[in-house]
């Protein structure tokens, strides 16, 4: 039911990998792409989006790579997700497509299940968004 886009998923992978190496070393995107078997080009685009939002920073050159722009204890997961999400709620009904997410669900007035899913989605996003990257990585 709850789905994140590939961009959001890769952003979390990138940020958590950089958090592990925070203040230790710069990390190359090719290293991450190889470890997770993901497209380097796509990961580079995600990294650029995060760089434009001042979440990560890049150092060019032979010994270059990426690092977090701030301490993982001060970086909220919500900042990462908001870098890619245009809608604050996740899709909750199979009949209510993401393309029509700006409109109201035609069954919203009487669909109890839809109300519950929207409420749970909102609570889930609030919880995840309030976690720091450090806390997210420690979550068990």
N, C-alpha and C positions, 0 to 999 in steps of 0.2 A: 504494500500500500504506500509506504513512504519511499520516495525515490529521489535521489539526488542526480543531477546531471553528471555527465562524464567530466565536465570542466570542474565542477565542485569537488567531485571525488579526487581528481588528480591534484587539485589545489590543496586538499587536506593531506594527501600523500606527500606533496612537496613541502608543505609547511611543517608537518610532523618530522620529516627527515631532517630538515634544517634545524628544527628545535633540538633534536638529539645532538647535533653538532654545534649548537649555539656556543659562541665564544671559544671554540676549539679549532675549527678549520672551515674553509670555504668548500662548498660541495658543487661538483659539476652536474649539470642536467643530464649529461650522457650517463653518468654513474647511476643516477636515480632511474632513468629510463631503462637501462640495462637490468638493474635489480628487480624492477617491477614488470619488466617486459611490456613497456608502453611506448608509444610513438614519441620520439625525441622532438619532432616538429610540433606536435600537439602540446607536449609538456612545455616547450619554449613559448608557445602562445599563452599558455596559462601563466607561466612565470612573468611574462610581459604585462599581463593584466594585473597580477599581484604587485608588480613593481610600480605600475601606474597608480596604484592605490596605497603606495608606501608601506606595503606589508613585507616585501622582500627587497633586497638590493643586490645588484650585480657588481662584481669587480672583474674588469676585462684583463686579458693578458694570459701569458703562459701558465701562471699560477693562480688564475682567476677562478671565479665560481660564484655561487649564490650564498647568501646568508639572510637571516631574518633581520628586518629593520629595527625590531625592538625585542625586548626580553619576552620569552614565551609565557612568563607569569603575568605579563601585562597585555598580551595580545589575545583578544577574545575570538572565539570561533565564529561569532556573529559577524565580525569584520571580514573574515575569509568568505563566508557564505554570501554576504551582501555584495561582495565584489563581482559576483556572477548572477545572483538572483534578482529578478526584477519584481517578482511577486513575493509577498511576505508569507504566503501560505502554500503548503504543498498540495498537490492534486489529491483529492480524497474520494472521488467517485469515478467509476469507469465510464459513466455516461456524460460526465462533465469534463470535457477535454481541456488540456492546457491552453489550446488556442482560444478558448472562450473564457479563460480564467478572469478576464477583466469584467465580464458580465456576471450577473448573479445566476446561481443555479436555478433552473425553472422549477425544481421540486423542493427548494429550500424551505418554503413555508410549512411543509407537512412531512418531510423526510427526516425522521428522528435519527436514523443511522448517519445520514450526512451531517447533521448537527453535531453528533458525537465525534465523528471523524474530524470535522473542522476544529472542534474544541481540543481534541487530542493533538492534532497537528500543531495548533497554536501553542499549546503547553510544551510539546516536544521542542519546537523551534526556540521558544523562550529559554528552556533549560540548556539546550546545546549552545545557543548564542551567548548565554551568560558565562559559560565555562571558558577559562583561559586555555590556551593551547597546552600549557603545562598540566592543568587539571584534567583536560581531555585525555591526555596521554597516560595519566595515572588512574583514570576511571576503571573500575573493576566491577 
